[in-house]
Amino acid sequence: MPKTYNNLWNEIISFQNIYYAYTKARKDKRFHDEVLQFRNKLEENIITLQNELISKTWIPSNFRQFYIYKPKKRLISAPAFRDRVVHHAIVSVIEPLFERKFIDRSFACRIGKGTHAAHETVIKTLRKYCRKYNRVWVLQADISKYFDSINHDILLSILHRTIRDKNTVWLMETIIRNSEFNNVGIPVGALTSQLFANIYLDTLDHFITDKLGYGCYIRYMDDTLLFSDNKDELEFLKKEINNFVSSKLELKLNPKTKIYPASQGIDFCGYRTWATHSLPRKRNVKRIRRRLKKLAGLVKKGERDIESLREVWVSFLGYMQHCSSLSTSRSVYVETLKALKKN
């Protein structure tokens, strides 16, 4: 029987935990208007939130919605600041309980994991297989419209297998069954959504690794990789995964899900990877070229300071250091310098 947890509520609603949640929620946003307003009457606002949670009168506000275009167009639904405080308050308590259940090869939105760790694991796995077999096959799958397709009833049922505290269940349900969603879908942009999305597909992780007994598996949110020297084995796994996600989770595999030779290179977590080397994803480099040239032009006009350009450049170098990138980095650097010096 999986371990269950009761008596979480007092920890979630404690003044200390809500204050800690406030400090996490304000990170990189200290001078935003709603953060400043909350801080102006900090103790009063924390106590008000605490009382609303105790009396179960807390109701989430409407999201602030906007689009981002990196790496593709996505609708972001950002919670109001006081709601973000509540999200941090519950996540700080329940996330460690689920973290113990997650498999090691799940990399999204987890401390000590992330895209670079996922990329390094792809390299190690691929090299191991290529040393052992003449030909290596890859099953690359993802879920179609993942966040928009998460079923509230199924998610709550999965959560309830671990969380039995009725007050905590009420709070999770209040967050999940937000009036802006009709029993299906959770917002991209909320801290709780990242955790809930990971928990939802953790069931798939354990189906593949425990039920099917297949360990050579990597997941970053809804993007998955499986490796084999046998294409037929991956065809079987693809069918089993498709049956599981459709029947148990009411999800659909993306039609782009495919099986292909690893010698073609694996496009995953921002890099294209072979056993011998990795390259940056072309569209990522193209995007950063445009951004740096635009910033350099603004710096030259005096509309932005050089520090803003340096920050983007350092971030780019951090990305590039995980692949074979010297010539590309040099060319981007030269182009940026030319943009700074251009008359």
C-alpha positions in Angstrom: 0.0 0.0 0.0 1.4 3.5 -0.9 2.0 5.7 2.1 -0.7 8.3 2.8 -0.6 11.5 4.7 -3.0 13.2 7.1 -2.6 16.2 9.5 -1.0 18.5 6.9 -3.4 21.4 7.4 -1.9 23.1 10.4 1.5 23.2 8.7 0.0 24.6 5.5 -1.9 27.4 7.2 0.7 28.3 9.9 1.8 32.0 9.9 5.4 30.9 9.4 4.6 28.8 6.3 2.4 31.5 4.7 5.2 34.1 5.4 7.7 31.7 3.8 5.3 31.3 0.8 5.2 35.1 0.5 9.0 35.3 0.3 9.0 32.6 -2.4 6.2 34.2 -4.4 7.8 37.7 -4.4 11.1 36.4 -5.9 12.1 38.5 -8.9 8.9 40.5 -8.5 9.6 42.7 -5.4 8.8 46.0 -7.1 5.6 44.9 -8.8 2.5 46.9 -7.7 0.6 44.0 -6.2 3.7 42.7 -4.4 4.3 46.2 -2.9 0.6 46.4 -1.9 0.8 43.1 -0.1 4.0 44.0 1.6 2.7 47.4 2.9 0.3 45.5 5.2 2.2 42.2 5.3 1.2 40.9 8.7 -2.5 41.9 8.2 -2.5 40.3 4.7 -1.0 37.0 5.9 -3.5 36.8 8.8 -6.3 37.6 6.3 -5.2 34.8 4.0 -4.8 32.5 7.0 -8.3 33.2 8.2 -9.8 32.7 4.7 -8.1 29.3 4.5 -9.2 28.3 8.0 -12.9 29.3 7.3 -12.7 27.9 3.7 -13.8 31.3 2.3 -10.6 31.7 0.1 -11.6 32.0 -3.6 -9.0 32.3 -6.3 -9.0 35.5 -8.3 -9.2 35.6 -12.1 -5.9 34.9 -13.9 -4.0 37.5 -15.8 -3.6 36.0 -19.2 -1.1 36.7 -21.9 0.8 34.9 -24.7 4.5 34.0 -24.9 6.2 32.9 -28.1 9.2 31.0 -26.9 9.7 28.3 -28.1 6.1 28.4 -29.5 3.0 30.4 -28.9 1.4 29.5 -25.5 -1.3 31.1 -23.3 0.0 31.9 -19.8 -2.5 32.2 -17.0 -0.7 34.0 -14.2 -2.4 33.9 -10.7 -2.9 37.1 -8.6 -0.1 37.6 -6.1 -2.1 36.6 -3.0 -3.1 33.4 -4.9 0.5 32.7 -5.7 1.2 32.9 -1.9 -1.4 30.2 -1.3 0.1 28.1 -4.1 3.6 28.3 -2.5 2.1 27.5 0.9 0.6 24.2 -0.2 3.4 23.2 -2.5 6.0 23.7 0.2 4.3 21.1 2.3 3.0 18.5 -0.2 5.8 18.6 -2.9 8.3 16.7 -0.7 5.7 13.9 -0.1 5.4 13.3 -3.9 9.1 13.9 -4.6 9.8 10.7 -2.7 7.6 8.8 -5.1 9.0 10.3 -8.4 11.3 8.2 -10.5 14.9 9.4 -10.9 14.5 9.9 -14.7 11.7 12.5 -14.5 13.4 15.9 -14.9 10.9 18.8 -15.2 10.3 21.3 -12.4 12.3 19.4 -9.8 15.1 20.6 -7.5 18.5 19.3 -8.8 17.0 18.2 -12.2 16.0 20.4 -15.1 16.8 20.6 -18.9 20.6 20.3 -18.5 20.4 17.2 -16.3 17.9 15.7 -18.7 20.3 16.4 -21.6 23.3 14.9 -19.8 21.2 11.8 -19.1 20.3 11.5 -22.8 24.0 11.6 -23.7 25.0 9.0 -21.1 22.2 6.7 -22.1 22.8 7.0 -25.8 26.5 6.4 -25.4 25.9 3.3 -23.3 23.5 1.8 -25.9 25.8 2.7 -28.8 28.7 0.9 -27.2 26.6 -2.2 -26.7 24.6 -2.3 -29.9 25.3 -1.7 -33.6 22.0 0.2 -34.1 20.0 2.1 -31.5 16.3 3.1 -31.9 14.5 5.8 -30.1 10.8 6.2 -29.3 10.0 9.9 -28.8 6.6 10.8 -27.6 4.7 13.6 -26.1 1.1 14.4 -25.1 -1.1 16.4 -27.3 -2.1 19.7 -25.6 -1.1 18.3 -22.2 -2.0 21.0 -19.7 -5.3 21.7 -21.4 -6.2 18.0 -21.3 -5.6 17.1 -17.6 -8.9 15.7 -16.2 -9.8 17.2 -12.8 -11.5 14.1 -11.5 -8.6 11.8 -12.4 -6.0 14.3 -11.0 -7.9 14.6 -7.7 -8.2 10.8 -7.5 -4.4 10.5 -8.0 -3.7 13.1 -5.4 -6.1 11.4 -2.9 -4.0 8.2 -3.0 -1.4 10.2 -1.1 -3.1 13.1 0.5 -6.0 12.1 2.9 -6.2 15.3 4.9 -9.7 16.5 4.1 -8.8 20.2 4.5 -5.8 19.9 2.2 -7.9 18.0 -0.3 -10.4 20.9 -0.2 -7.6 23.4 -1.0 -6.3 21.3 -3.8 -9.8 20.9 -5.3 -10.4 24.7 -5.0 -7.2 25.4 -6.9 -7.9 22.7 -9.6 -11.6 23.3 -10.1 -11.1 27.0 -10.9 -14.2 28.4 -12.5 -12.3 29.3 -15.6 -11.8 25.6 -16.4 -14.6 23.1 -17.1 -13.4 19.9 -15.4 -10.5 19.6 -17.9 -7.3 21.6 -18.1 -5.0 23.4 -15.6 -3.4 26.8 -16.2 0.1 27.1 -17.6 1.8 29.7 -15.4 0.7 28.5 -11.9 3.2 26.8 -9.5 0.6 24.2 -8.5 0.1 23.3 -12.2 3.7 22.3 -12.6 3.5 20.0 -9.6 0.1 18.6 -10.5 1.2 17.9 -14.1 4.2 16.0 -12.8 2.1 14.0 -10.5 -0.4 13.2 -13.2 2.3 11.6 -15.5 4.1 10.0 -12.6 1.5 7.3 -13.0 2.8 6.7 -16.5 6.4 6.7 -15.2 5.6 3.8 -12.8 3.5 2.0 -15.5 6.5 2.0 -17.8 9.2 1.3 -15.2 7.3 -1.0 -12.8 4.5 -2.7 -14.8 6.3 -3.0 -18.1 9.7 -3.3 -16.4 11.4 -0.9 -18.8 14.0 1.3 -17.2 15.6 3.0 -20.2 13.2 5.9 -20.1 13.5 9.7 -19.7 10.7 12.2 -19.2 10.7 16.0 -19.2 7.1 17.0 -18.3 5.1 15.4 -21.2 8.1 14.8 -23.5 9.4 11.2 -23.2 12.3 9.2 -24.7 12.7 5.4 -24.7 15.8 3.6 -26.1 16.2 0.1 -27.5 18.2 -1.9 -30.0 14.9 -3.5 -31.1 12.4 -1.4 -33.2 9.6 -4.0 -32.6 10.1 -3.6 -28.9 9.5 0.1 -29.1 6.5 -0.4 -31.4 5.0 -2.6 -28.6 5.9 0.0 -25.9 4.3 2.8 -28.0 1.1 0.8 -28.2 1.1 0.1 -24.5 1.8 3.7 -23.6 -0.9 4.9 -26.0 -3.5 2.5 -24.4 -2.5 3.6 -20.9 -2.7 7.4 -21.4 -6.0 7.1 -23.3 -7.7 4.7 -20.9 -6.3 5.7 -17.5 -5.5 9.4 -18.0 -7.8 10.5 -20.9 -4.9 11.9 -22.8 -3.8 11.5 -26.4 -0.3 11.0 -27.8 0.8 13.7 -30.2 0.6 12.5 -33.8 4.2 13.5 -34.1 5.2 10.6 -31.8 7.7 8.5 -33.7 10.3 5.8 -33.7 13.6 6.5 -35.5 17.3 5.6 -35.5 19.3 7.4 -32.9 21.9 8.1 -35.6 19.5 10.9 -36.9 20.1 12.8 -33.7 17.7 13.3 -30.8 16.0 16.6 -30.5 15.2 16.9 -26.8 15.4 19.7 -24.1 16.8 22.3 -26.4 19.6 20.3 -28.0 20.1 17.8 -30.9 22.2 14.9 -29.5 24.3 12.2 -31.0 26.5 9.6 -29.2 29.6 11.7 -30.1 28.4 15.2 -29.6 25.4 17.6 -29.1 24.5 20.8 -31.0 22.2 23.6 -30.0 18.7 23.6 -31.5 18.9 25.8 -34.6 15.7 27.8 -33.8 17.1 28.6 -30.3 20.3 30.0 -31.8 18.3 31.9 -34.4 16.1 33.4 -31.7 19.0 34.5 -29.5 20.8 36.0 -32.5 17.8 38.3 -33.2 17.4 39.1 -29.5 21.1 40.1 -29.0 21.2 42.2 -32.2 18.0 44.0 -31.2 19.4 44.6 -27.6 22.7 45.8 -29.1 20.8 48.3 -31.2 18.9 49.6 -28.2 22.1 49.9 -26.1 23.7 51.9 -28.9 20.7 54.3 -28.9 21.0 54.6 -25.2 17.5 53.0 -24.6 19.0 50.1 -22.7 22.1 49.7 -20.6 25.0 47.4 -21.4 24.2 45.3 -18.3 21.0 44.0 -19.9 22.9 42.9 -23.0 25.5 41.2 -20.8 22.8 39.3 -18.8 21.4 37.8 -22.1 24.8 37.0 -23.3 25.8 35.2 -20.1 22.5 33.2 -20.2 23.3 32.2 -23.8 26.8 31.0 -22.9 25.3 29.0 -20.1 23.1 27.2 -22.6 25.9 26.7 -25.1 28.4 25.3 -22.7 26.4 22.0 -22.7 27.1 21.3 -26.3 29.6 21.6 -29.2 29.2 25.3 -29.7 32.5 27.2 -30.0 32.1 28.3 -33.7 28.4 29.2 -33.2 29.2 31.2 -30.0 31.9 33.1 -31.8 29.7 34.0 -34.8 26.9 35.2 -32.5 29.5 37.3 -30.5 30.9 38.9 -33.7 27.4 39.7 -35.0 26.5 41.3 -31.6 29.7 43.4 -31.7 29.0 44.6 -35.2 25.5 45.6 -34.1 27.0 47.7 -31.3 29.4 49.4 -33.6 27.1 49.9 -36.5 26.5 53.5 -37.6 
